[in-house]
Amino acid sequence: MLQHRLSTAETMILPVIGALSLLAAWQWLVPALGVPAYIVPTPAAVLRTFATEWRFLLQNAVPTWLEAVLGFLLGNAFAVLMAIVFVYSRRFRAAYFPVVLLFNTIPVLALAPIIILIFGLGMLPKVIIAALLCFFPTLVNMARGLQLATVNELELMHVLSASHWETFWRLRAPRSIPLLFASLRISATTCIIGAIVGEWIGSNQGLGAVIIQSTFNYQAEKLFAAVLLASLSGITFFTVVTQIEQIFHRLLPQGN
Amino acid sequence: MGGTLAIKAEGLSLGYAGSGKPVRVLSDVDLTVEKGEFLTILGPSGCGKSTFLRAVADLLPPIAGHLWVLGKAVSEARQRREVAFVFQEPTLLPWRTARQNIALPLQVGKGSVSRSVNPRTDHWLDLVGLSQLGDRYPHQLSGGQRQRVSIARALQCEPDVLLMDEPFGALDEITRDRLNDELLAIWRETRTTVLFVTHSISEAIYLGGRVLVLAANPGRVQALIDLASLKDDNGAPRREGPDVQETAAKLRQLLRVGGA
């Protein structure tokens, strides 16, 4: 059967209708099924909590944002540096890439207590957990991206007697940009996960701490508000990275 | 190694070092090419015609024998920007406009370039007939236009030896004929030495002052044929004529024998 395309208005409005319908169902179903408000609050109650507790929520969001952003920068910077070393030293790559991949199979939830144990209860362990989550996808993507230059392109650089540095800067780096941003987009949301997981295990501030404390205290409205704020933070980070990617795409179009 | 020789090969053997015994692609080539000559290289697939070009460009070290470019080692000629290469694929960087692609040779290898390179990017753009399209990106150009940009980028090096590896192989016949004429015009203006690999007999005859015919299995030189008699008095080449037909038939026969 031939399916006709949706109009632009439809593609804009339908997702909003979808979300609103689910919220309405939730608002109606929770009391109708007799679920107590301290287990699952209604959307309206969560919204009300945002209005009354915004100062408290913001106070706790700021450290989470800070840990996430620092972890994002730290993890991705290390990943890019290591990918560059991998590209230029096959021996180093052969020696350490398998170890790094093996390390990546350790679940972050299992790793987090060890990092808290080593680095204490401050902000640093949360930054490190966020950085670790950003590190692996970017390392793998960047290592691949830096190898994307074709044999012909590398031979062209050789015939032009380009130095290693010039070949890297004029050819390998621009070639790797699309793959780098693919992993930066992933990192934009995982860095918040990392920060929150760190806060679960040992912190009295941050969105992760709010989530744990309000769960234990049956403060469901606060819990849902914190979860929603974490999700909104992820969307915001993602949008910022996408906007930066757009700028790069205009500067370095990759053809088709 | 006289001062007028562009290329000199003595007992040159080329191949690829595999795991164990190197795979020989081309054996015992003895060849001299004068400065300013247009030599076409014709042969069946697997005869090593591209391999020979790659050796001249210092992309492949010889297994045996000697190879000089302008009386120097190939690596030295490359570092002095005396050799430029046009690949079968245009090999343009997609994030650079046509003009920026042509400027690439000015931005890399500066440390090893001993002589000054003239930054005449717009001149080269003009010479290949793309003065209006300099700000276009490669994906906004046709196949023929992309290959023109790639030729202009090679000319930017102002090479003494221009190596072309089936540059028009992927283009349609009409575009190819036009680019053949443009290339000859550029060659007459720059007087650079051209080594042009092709698998088209008519292209080899039309462009070349001489044609080097290679045979496959094993790759070797089969014949070196002078085409001077096929040019007009003013040096212009012809596509038609009984002598052209005769030479084409002779080359076809050589290729048939050499491809076996």
Contacts between the chains, C-beta under 8 A, distances in Angstrom:
chain1	res1	chain2	res2	distance
A	150	B	91	7.5
A	152	B	87	5.2
A	152	B	89	5.7
A	152	B	91	4.5
A	153	B	91	5.9
A	153	B	93	7.4
A	155	B	54	8.0
A	155	B	57	7.8
A	155	B	59	5.5
A	155	B	85	7.4
A	155	B	87	7.5
A	156	B	85	7.2
A	156	B	87	7.1
A	156	B	91	5.3
A	157	B	108	6.6
A	158	B	58	7.4
A	158	B	59	6.4
A	158	B	78	7.9
A	159	B	57	5.2
A	159	B	58	7.3
A	159	B	59	7.0
A	159	B	78	6.3
A	159	B	83	6.9
A	159	B	84	7.0
A	159	B	85	4.6
A	160	B	81	7.8
A	160	B	104	7.1
A	160	B	105	5.4
A	160	B	108	5.2
A	160	B	109	4.8
A	160	B	157	7.4
A	161	B	78	6.0
A	161	B	79	5.1
A	161	B	81	7.1
A	161	B	108	7.6
A	161	B	109	3.7
A	161	B	112	4.4
A	161	B	113	7.0
A	162	B	108	3.7
A	162	B	109	4.9
A	163	B	108	7.4
A	163	B	109	7.1
A	163	B	111	6.3
A	163	B	112	7.7
A	166	B	107	7.5
A	166	B	108	4.2
A	166	B	109	6.9
A	167	B	108	7.5
A	170	B	93	7.6
A	170	B	104	7.1
A	170	B	107	6.7
A	170	B	108	5.9
A	171	B	93	7.0
A	174	B	93	7.3
A	174	B	95	5.2
A	251	B	95	7.7
A	252	B	95	3.8
A	253	B	94	6.6
A	253	B	95	5.6
A	253	B	137	5.6
A	253	B	139	7.8
A	254	B	94	5.4
A	254	B	95	6.3
A	255	B	94	3.4
A	255	B	95	7.9
A	255	B	137	6.7
A	255	B	138	6.0
A	255	B	139	4.0
A	256	B	139	5.1
